[in-house]
Amino acid sequence: IQGTCGNTMSAPLPVVVPTAHKATAVVIFLHGLADTGHGWAEAFAGIRSSHIKYTCLHAPVMPVTLNMNKAMPSWFDTIGLSPDSQEDESGIKQAAENVKALIDQEVTNGIPANRIILGGLSQGGALSLYTALTTQQKLCWLPPRSPFTQGPISGINREISTLQSHGDRGPLVPLVFGSLTVAKLKTLVNPDNVTFKIYEGMMHSSCQQEMMDVKHFIDKLLPPVD
């Protein structure tokens, strides 16, 4: 696992799980609120495929309204957790543009957009969802536990393959939020390409079975190329 250059997030450099040879596919993953990319880089290192580069971003540190304005890693301000809470629209849009710039950089470096998977956990999952639905690049998508589906839809990713997963014991983002999100998602993209998995006993985190399902999803969409 190593750091990278070319920071576009105004945050610490991403953590990259490199390939043994030249990368032919990329997974970009966004952590949740108050976390970093380090733990996710370790998780992906345990399930990696040799031709895929895994880039785990770090969010910039900023005050977060939800947590009494305490400064912490956050992709955008979070005001509340209820469905009718105000959203940091400008912050979400700016964060999405930063992620899109990183995607464009990977495309410039020779990775086709359809060989890039974008994913995340919780707040990072929400941002990956918003970015994937508004980008002009045709991506793959992996958004575990994403709480919202708002924003203009670009149309190019209506056939996108998605995996959304949720634990049934998560107190921060209840399972019903995940169910509502996937129901809304199926109205925005081809519902046949949407997979929703629920993990019994899992909190607002991850588990071994989920990571194996993630590996299967990634390897299916990003097979080796000659």
Summary of the structure (lengths in Angstrom):
residues: 226
radius of gyration: 16.1
end to end distance: 25.1
largest distance: 52.0
contacts: 750
relative contact order: 0.14
helix: 34%
strand: 21%
